[in-house]
């Protein structure tokens, strides 16, 4: 049982990292302040001012929050799917 929980946690961390990085490709909703492009979801964690030669800036606090949100959601999904499959298997 402990090995299964460790594997679920490990998969959750990997999934959280993967989903966080994928959301960095997606533009943040456009109803924010004019003058900056932002990426990440549910909180933007990558931004760039709109002017020539501007570099992208990482908001580390939002990156960590996004990472932990996606870890928790991934853990819940994997755990629930595993739980339901174990219940169906017992019947």
Helices and strands as residue ranges (DSSP letters): H 2-23, E 36-39, E 46-49, E 57-58, H 60-90
